Amino acid sequence: MDTFGLYVVTWNVATAEPPDDVNSLLQLNSPKKTDLYVIGLQEVKAAPLKFVTDLAFEDSWSHLFMNTLAPLGYIKVSSIRMQGLLLLFFSKLEHVPFIRDIQVTYTRTGLYGYWGNKGGVSIRLSFYGHMLCFLNCHLTAHMNYASQRVDEFEYILDAQTFDTKNTPRILDHKVVFWFGDLNFRIEDHGMLFVRNCITSQRYNLLWPKDQLTMMKQKKATLQKFEEGPLDFQPTYKFDLNSDNYDTSQFLMDKIKSCSTFLISRNYYSLKCLFCILIYFKIWVKDDQVSFTDELFQVYVNKDEIPVLGGECVLCYYSSNLQCIVGISQPFKVQESRAAIEEGLVPENINGLDETVSS
């Protein structure tokens, strides 16, 4: 029985120009045999002038992958682009005579279906008689739109049709590979818990609150797909040109690849942090805290800082366990001389019940 190696790439390139080298991305030094490369990009730069130029002369990303793979005996068999969405299909030359019935299509979902910044592009074909379909999607963003993302996916499945007798729709194919920037997030867990799971590589603690995993339990369409092992860290969002998570915000996202789904979250939640003086509390939530390996930063409204200063500790409160689960070393808050001269006296604000209930 013949076996074939398929390598699928999905990458939101955030309008950046291509790098000089993609050998590592394509794992060209791997001993594993790769017969087919399928590359799905999102947010390829699509300014009007550049988009028209790309349509006429081939875009710079396609050039990069062709220049990399052609010397190794790969042929670009098909491609499709819809604004920032790009899907490329490469095959080893020896397989090209056995690839038939190639068709491509696209579906817009941005601006009520009138704009192609979001949506899906697909390539379907027969490979040695096996009907395959590859679907690259960029779905709507933001934490609260999980249901809308599923609605967009189902709309794409309904809208895309092919001029073939036996496989007129995506799900009629023998194997469907769904991937792209699907924008499903990790819900509920606090930033500190998520970061700790990533640092310790305990990704399994994140799975139960993955939006896609949760939606799969409700939607029959999603249950037709299988997902590979979720053994990688969340992919959103990093500081530009670095492997460091975005220091301005901390949202967890996932990629979907090779007819599979990806990440999730768990039961243990550190919802609040607070800074305590002997008589004074300041409550802050996860989005008011950032840290690196060497430095914690807590963002507090200036009106809540104790103007008389004093010794403080930073505590971690679990809303699930209803108790403090960690305490920092003491540190000192400096008094405000200007406030003291003006006769201002701090008030005790924001009690525990009020903070937890919010």
Rosetta blueprint (number, residue, H / E / L):
1 M L
2 D L
3 T L
4 F L
5 G L
6 L E
7 Y E
8 V E
9 V E
10 T E
11 W E
12 N E
13 V L
14 A L
15 T L
16 A L
17 E L
18 P L
19 P L
20 D L
21 D L
22 V L
23 N H
24 S H
25 L H
26 L H
27 Q L
28 L L
29 N L
30 S L
31 P L
32 K L
33 K L
34 T L
35 D L
36 L E
37 Y E
38 V E
39 I E
40 G E
41 L E
42 Q E
43 E L
44 V L
45 K L
46 A L
47 A L
48 P H
49 L H
50 K H
51 F H
52 V H
53 T H
54 D H
55 L H
56 A H
57 F H
58 E L
59 D L
60 S H
61 W H
62 S H
63 H H
64 L H
65 F H
66 M H
67 N H
68 T H
69 L H
70 A H
71 P H
72 L H
73 G L
74 Y E
75 I E
76 K E
77 V E
78 S E
79 S E
80 I E
81 R E
82 M E
83 Q L
84 G L
85 L E
86 L E
87 L E
88 L E
89 F E
90 F E
91 S E
92 K E
93 L H
94 E H
95 H H
96 V H
97 P H
98 F H
99 I E
100 R E
101 D E
102 I E
103 Q E
104 V E
105 T E
106 Y E
107 T E
108 R E
109 T E
110 G E
111 L L
112 Y L
113 G L
114 Y L
115 W E
116 G E
117 N E
118 K E
119 G E
120 G E
121 V E
122 S E
123 I E
124 R E
125 L E
126 S E
127 F E
128 Y L
129 G L
130 H E
131 M E
132 L E
133 C E
134 F E
135 L E
136 N E
137 C E
138 H E
139 L L
140 T L
141 A L
142 H L
143 M H
144 N H
145 Y H
146 A H
147 S H
148 Q H
149 R H
150 V H
151 D H
152 E H
153 F H
154 E H
155 Y H
156 I H
157 L H
158 D H
159 A H
160 Q L
161 T E
162 F L
163 D L
164 T L
165 K L
166 N L
167 T L
168 P L
169 R E
170 I H
171 L H
172 D H
173 H L
174 K L
175 V E
176 V E
177 F E
178 W E
179 F E
180 G E
181 D E
182 L L
183 N L
184 F L
185 R E
186 I E
187 E L
188 D L
189 H L
190 G L
191 M H
192 L H
193 F H
194 V H
195 R H
196 N H
197 C H
198 I H
199 T H
200 S L
201 Q L
202 R L
203 Y H
204 N H
205 L H
206 L L
207 W L
208 P E
209 K L
210 D E
211 Q H
212 L H
213 T H
214 M H
215 M H
216 K H
217 Q L
218 K L
219 K L
220 A L
221 T L
222 L H
223 Q H
224 K H
225 F L
226 E L
227 E L
228 G L
229 P L
230 L L
231 D L
232 F L
233 Q L
234 P L
235 T L
236 Y E
237 K L
238 F E
239 D L
240 L L
241 N L
242 S L
243 D L
244 N L
245 Y E
246 D L
247 T L
248 S L
249 Q L
250 F L
251 L L
252 M L
253 D E
254 K L
255 I L
256 K E
257 S L
258 C L
259 S L
260 T L
261 F L
262 L L
263 I L
264 S L
265 R E
266 N L
267 Y L
268 Y L
269 S L
270 L L
271 K L
272 C E
273 L E
274 F E
275 C E
276 I E
277 L L
278 I L
279 Y L
280 F L
281 K E
282 I E
283 W E
284 V E
285 K E
286 D H
287 D H
288 Q H
289 V E
290 S E
291 F E
292 T L
293 D L
294 E L
295 L L
296 F E
297 Q E
298 V E
299 Y L
300 V L
301 N L
302 K H
303 D H
304 E H
305 I L
306 P L
307 V L
308 L L
309 G L
310 G E
311 E E
312 C E
313 V E
314 L E
315 C E
316 Y E
317 Y E
318 S E
319 S L
320 N L
321 L L
322 Q L
323 C E
324 I E
325 V E
326 G E
327 I E
328 S L
329 Q L
330 P L
331 F E
332 K E
333 V E
334 Q L
335 E L
336 S L
337 R H
338 A H
339 A H
340 I H
341 E H
342 E L
343 G L
344 L L
345 V L
346 P L
347 E L
348 N L
349 I L
350 N L
351 G L
352 L H
353 D H
354 E H
355 T H
356 V H
357 S H
358 S L
